[in-house]
Amino acid sequence: MSRAVMEAVLRGPGPWQHSRWVVALDYERHNKQRWPHGKLIGLTSSVATLEGLAELIAEPGRMPVNNTDLVKLAAACHLRLAERMGRIAG
């Protein structure tokens, strides 16, 4: 894990001392070996599963999201659904 964090620190520019990190332990697709990786996220960022994000957004006051961000998220979801429905129909 420490190697993953160090690689992420060296890879990305920015104020890493004043930021938050997400560190995960994933499996490689081909040989199923575990490998850690780290990612720098902003202090005002949060991490959630898609299901958790939907729950946070649905309940008023749980997650302060402005209208612009909601429109961007809704548009991205709409485009992805339209793409998938087009593949199913075609």
Contacts in CASP RR format, 6 or more apart in sequence:
PFRMAT RR
TARGET T0000
AUTHOR 0000-0000-0000
METHOD contacts of the structure
MODEL  1
MSRAVMEAVLRGPGPWQHSRWVVALDYERHNKQRWPHGKLIGLTSSVATL
EGLAELIAEPGRMPVNNTDLVKLAAACHLRLAERMGRIAG
1 23 0 8 1.000
1 25 0 8 1.000
1 36 0 8 1.000
3 36 0 8 1.000
4 23 0 8 1.000
4 35 0 8 1.000
4 36 0 8 1.000
4 37 0 8 1.000
4 38 0 8 1.000
5 21 0 8 1.000
5 23 0 8 1.000
5 38 0 8 1.000
7 37 0 8 1.000
7 38 0 8 1.000
8 21 0 8 1.000
8 37 0 8 1.000
8 38 0 8 1.000
8 39 0 8 1.000
8 40 0 8 1.000
9 16 0 8 1.000
9 40 0 8 1.000
12 40 0 8 1.000
14 40 0 8 1.000
16 40 0 8 1.000
18 43 0 8 1.000
19 40 0 8 1.000
19 41 0 8 1.000
19 42 0 8 1.000
19 43 0 8 1.000
20 40 0 8 1.000
20 41 0 8 1.000
20 42 0 8 1.000
20 43 0 8 1.000
20 45 0 8 1.000
21 38 0 8 1.000
21 39 0 8 1.000
21 40 0 8 1.000
21 41 0 8 1.000
22 38 0 8 1.000
22 39 0 8 1.000
22 41 0 8 1.000
22 47 0 8 1.000
23 36 0 8 1.000
23 37 0 8 1.000
23 38 0 8 1.000
23 39 0 8 1.000
24 36 0 8 1.000
24 37 0 8 1.000
24 38 0 8 1.000
25 34 0 8 1.000
25 35 0 8 1.000
25 36 0 8 1.000
26 34 0 8 1.000
26 35 0 8 1.000
26 36 0 8 1.000
26 37 0 8 1.000
27 33 0 8 1.000
27 34 0 8 1.000
27 35 0 8 1.000
28 35 0 8 1.000
41 47 0 8 1.000
46 63 0 8 1.000
48 56 0 8 1.000
55 62 0 8 1.000
56 62 0 8 1.000
56 63 0 8 1.000
57 63 0 8 1.000
57 65 0 8 1.000
57 70 0 8 1.000
57 73 0 8 1.000
END
